[in-house]
Amino acid sequence: MSLKTSLILLIWGIALLTSFAFRFWGFIHPDSFLIRPWLIFLLLFGPSFVIAFGIFVFGFREADN
């Protein structure tokens, strides 16, 4: 399996786990969800930081070889 495929599967897996975690949280706590700024920041910019990290670390490693 190539590195790009592994990275895509990792990101999809994290997204699915996050989605199931929020659904489970909603079943346990049915009242309205209090939105915190750090949570929005994490959900909005977290995936792009993970992808950028993978590109910088693994992309430059492949370019050197």
Stockholm file with secondary structure:
# STOCKHOLM 1.0

chainA/1-65         MSLKTSLILLIWGIALLTSFAFRFWGFIHPDSFLIRPWLIFLLLFGPSFVIAFGIFVFGFREADN
#=GR chainA/1-65 SS CCHHHHHHHHHHHHHHHHHHHHHHHHHHCCSCCCCCHHHHHHHHHHHHHHHHHHIIIIIHHHHHC
#=GC SS_cons        CCHHHHHHHHHHHHHHHHHHHHHHHHHHCCSCCCCCHHHHHHHHHHHHHHHHHHIIIIIHHHHHC
//
